[in-house]
Amino acid sequence: MTKKQKILLSIFLALFVVPELLWSPVGNFVYQWFQDSNHVIPYRDNFLMQSNNINWFSTIVFIQLLGIFLTFVYLIIINKNIKNRWGFWSSLLFTFLLSVIVFLSFGLSISLRNIGF
């Protein structure tokens, strides 16, 4: 990659990663799921965690799951061009684990919607 491409990649990653870390609905959902009490203060407050917005939450999580799945497929397609095999397998494993977490969160949001949350 050229220097210009690396700079643009880091800018676009920062534009995606920072809001995702700060206001991620999946992170809030998993955090609240593992708490012991019924009155959990959210890790980062956002409108998607309210019970009347569960349809929006499911839609956003589905879009995230689709993006992660397409990233996984893209990594498999371009594996012939990657010279660093350790980096390829670690990014593939990270993408797979992230997709499992998002998929479980999506499944729980669908099941919670069906039981009246």
Buried (B, 14 or more C-beta within 10 A) or exposed (E): EEEEEEEEEEEEEEEEEEEEEEBBBBBBBBBEEEEEEEEBEBBEEBEBBEEEBBEEBBBBBBEBBEEBBEBBEEBEEEEEEEEEEEEBEEBBEEBEEBBEBBBBBBEBBBEBBEEEE
